[in-house]
């Protein structure tokens, strides 16, 4: 592996770049709540786009499965280091997850279109969690994530 004029050459270049990104880029471990294997669902698109932007992803859905290499879990497992929870469940379906979401102690919760929820936003803000009404896909596409 050789570094020449800003470029890395050799068989380990890809590994070195991945390590660099993980150590120096602003990667935000994200829980996608409402994940689905259905490729027409925005939650599915979000998991793929988050991974493409090198953000570690935990996918939680109603049914077990996979999105690319990311398993979809169905249980509210304790997960360390969650920076962002991005919601793809309507407000009524969010209620069973309130304690779980707050207990993860994320820095922020993104309420994607159709998931806006004053009750959960209030609970989160009381715990010092930032709430954002926005589209995860747009945020990623415009470098605002």
N, C-alpha and C positions, 0 to 999 in steps of 0.2 A: 504494500500500500504506500503510495507516494503522494504527497501534497505538492502540486505545482501550480503556481499563479492562480490560486483560488479554487483549483479543482482537485478532487481526490480520485486517484486511479488505482485500480487493483481489484482483486477478487473480494476483498472485505469492505469495499467502498460503501455498498448498500447498508451493511451492518453499522458502519461508523456513522453514516448519515442518520440512521434510525436512533442510535444512541445519542447523537447530538440533539436531535429533535426532542427526545424524551427528557434530556437534561437541561436544555436551554430554551426550548419553546414553551409557550404558555398553554400547556395541555390541561384541559379541565375534565376530570373524571365526571361522567354524566350518567345519571339514571334516567332512562327513557321509560316512563310509566304509561302503559297502554300499548306496549310493543306487539306487533303482529307480523306473522310470516307473509301476509297478503301484500304483494308488491305494489298494489295500488293505494295502500294506506300511507299516510304521511309519517306515521311512526316508523314504518319500515324504511322509508326514504331517509328519515333523520338518522337512524342507526348507521346506515351506509355512509351518509355524508359526514357524520361525526368521525367515523373510523377513517374516512378518506382525508380528514383534516388532523389525523393523529390524536384524537381525543379518546381516551379509554372509555368504553361503554359498558354499562350494565343494563340489560333489557329485561323488563318485568311485564308480563302479560297474563292473560287469562289461560292461554294454552301454551304448553311447552313446545319448543321448536327451535329453529335457528334462523338467523338473518346473516347470511354470509358465514363467517366463522364465529359469530356471537351467539351464544345460547340464549334462548328466552326462558327465564326462570318464572315460576308461578307462585313462589312463596316469598313472603316478606323477610328475606334473610338480612342479617346485619351486614352492612357494607361500610368499610372504612374509607375515608378520604373523598367522599362525594362532594364535588364543587357545585354541581348544578343538577337540579331535577327538572326535566322538561316533561310537561303533561300532555297526554293525548287521550284523556278520559273526560267525559262531560262532568259537570259539577256533582250530580247525584252519584255517579260512580266513583268519585274521588273520596267521599266521606269515609269509607272503611280504611283509607290510607292516610288520613290526617296524622295520627300519632306516629306512624311509620315515617312519613316524609319529614316531619318536624324532628323526630328522633335521629335521623341521619345527619342532622346539623349541616345542611348544605349552605353555601354562601348565598345562593339564589335559587329561585323557582321561576321557570319560564311558563307562562300560561299562553299556550298556542291558541289561535283563533278557535272559538267554540268551547274553550275550557275555562274561561274567566270565571272567578269564584271569589266573591267578596269575603265570605266566611273564612276560607283557607288563606286568603291574602292577609286578612287581619291577624289570624293566628300566627302566621309566619313572621309578619312585621313585629309582633309583640316579642318574638324570640330573636329579633335582630337579623332576620333573613330577608334579603332583598327580593322583591317580587317584580316581575317584568311581564307586561302583556305584549307579546311579540311572537313572531314566527321563527322558530329555530332554523328552518331551512334558509330563510331570507338573511338572518343574522350571520350564518355561516358563509353564504354567498357574497355578502358585502363586508366581510372581515370585521363584523361587530360582535362576534361571539366571545 
